[in-house]
Amino acid sequence: MDKKNIDWENLTFAYTPTDKRYVANFKNGAWDEGGLTDEPNIVMSECAGVLQYAQTCFEGLKAYETADGRIVTFRPDLNADRLIDSAKRLVIPEFPKEKFLDAVDQLVAANAAWVPPYGTGATLYIRPFMFGISPVIGVKPADEYQFRMFCTPVGPYFKGGVKPIVIRVSDYDRAAPHGTGDIKAGLNYAMSLHVIQEAHDQGFGENMYLDPKTRTKVEETGGANFIFVTKDGTIVSPKSDSILPSITRRSLLYVAEHILGMKVEHREVLLSEVPEFVEAGLCGTAAVISPIGQINDHGKVINIPSGMDEMGPVLTKLRETLTGIQMGTVEAPEGWIREIKVK
Ligand SMILES: *Cc1c(COP(=O)(O)O)cnc(C)c1O
C-alpha cells in the first residue's frame, strides 16, 4: 500500500479529511448496519437535538504504524466502554462495543494510506462521536441519532522537543459535583473555551481546575488528567468523581506499577501538597504526557523542581515505555494492542 504524499513531520493537530469515514444511524429504536462513506458533510434539520441542546458526546483515540510495519490501535475497547457511559448520561442510545471495534477496524483499514509512517512522530487520530439528529424543540432527547467516526493524520505533539508549560489555577470550574465532568461530552468543552482563551491571553498554556465543591483539591485541565511524582518516586494522580477517566492516565498508572515496579497512588490531591511534587505532567491521547514546569496560583508561583527545560526523568521513563508499547518496541500487556488487518 502506498502512503499518501504528505509532509508527515510537519503536520499539525488539525483536520485533514481522509478518503473514508464510518456512519451508522439510529432510527425507530435500532442502529442500522452502518458502513463507510466518502461524504464528509452532514445534512440535518435546523432543529436537530445536537444543535439545540448539545446532545452529543465523543471519543478520541489513535492508530499507529509499529516499528515492524503493522497498523495498530491502542485499547479501543476502553473508548467503546467510555462512549457507552457518556451516551447513557446524555440519553443517547448506546453504540454496541463490538460494533464500535469493528467500525474502528474498518475505518483505519480503509484509510491505511493515511496512517503516518513509523518514526515520523505523526499518528492517525480517530474521532468517534454521536449526536441527536432529529428535530427537538421542547427539551427532551431526540428520537434519532447518528454515530460517526472519521480520522485525520496529526503531527507530533511536540515539535523540536518536549518543553514544559506554565499553567494557572483557574477561577472557573469545569464540572459541577454530580455533574458531567466524568463523561466525554461536547458541552464540557463549550464552557471551557472562554477559560482557555483567557489563560492563553494571560500567557498560560493550560488551566488547572480545582474541585468545584471545596476548591482545595486538584482535578484536571480542560482535556487532560494530572500526573505527579513525589520525592521518593511515587506516581500520584488525582481521584474525583468529576474527573474524566483518561485512558492514558489509567494505562500510565498500570505501566508504572506493573512494568516499572513503581509505587502508584490514585487518590485525592490537595492543591497545598503540589509544591512537594518533583515532577508534574498532563496526560491524554494527544501527547501521552506533557510536562508542567510552573503552576501559577493567583500570583503565587509553584516551580516544579524538574524545571522549564525538559521533562523530568520519571515522567520521561513512563512516557517512553507507553509510547514503546504503542509503537510495538515494548511488549504490551495482554489485550492492549489491536492489530488492523489491511487488505
Ligand atoms: C479526553 C479527555 C482526557 C484524556 O483522556 P484520554 O483517554 O487519555 O485521551 C482527559 N480529560 C478530559 C476532560 C478529556 O475530555
The ligand as a MOL file (V3000), in Angstrom:
LIG
                    3D

  0  0  0     0  0            999 V3000
M  V30 BEGIN CTAB
M  V30 COUNTS 15 15 0 0 0
M  V30 BEGIN ATOM
M  V30 1 C -10.3730 13.0040 26.5980 0
M  V30 2 C -10.0810 13.6770 27.8850 0
M  V30 3 C -8.9420 13.3570 28.6640 0
M  V30 4 C -7.8780 12.3960 28.1920 0
M  V30 5 O -8.3620 11.0820 28.0600 0
M  V30 6 P -7.5300 10.0330 27.2030 0
M  V30 7 O -8.4400 8.8460 27.1670 0
M  V30 8 O -6.2860 9.7450 27.9210 0
M  V30 9 O -7.2840 10.6400 25.8670 0
M  V30 10 C -8.7810 13.9840 29.8790 0
M  V30 11 N -9.6610 14.9080 30.3260 0
M  V30 12 C -10.7570 15.2620 29.6030 0
M  V30 13 C -11.6760 16.2780 30.1470 0
M  V30 14 C -10.9970 14.6480 28.3690 0
M  V30 15 O -12.0830 15.0040 27.6640 0
M  V30 END ATOM
M  V30 BEGIN BOND
M  V30 1 1 1 2
M  V30 2 1 2 3
M  V30 3 2 2 14
M  V30 4 1 3 4
M  V30 5 2 3 10
M  V30 6 1 4 5
M  V30 7 1 5 6
M  V30 8 2 6 7
M  V30 9 1 6 8
M  V30 10 1 6 9
M  V30 11 1 10 11
M  V30 12 2 11 12
M  V30 13 1 12 13
M  V30 14 1 12 14
M  V30 15 1 14 15
M  V30 END BOND
M  V30 END CTAB
M  END
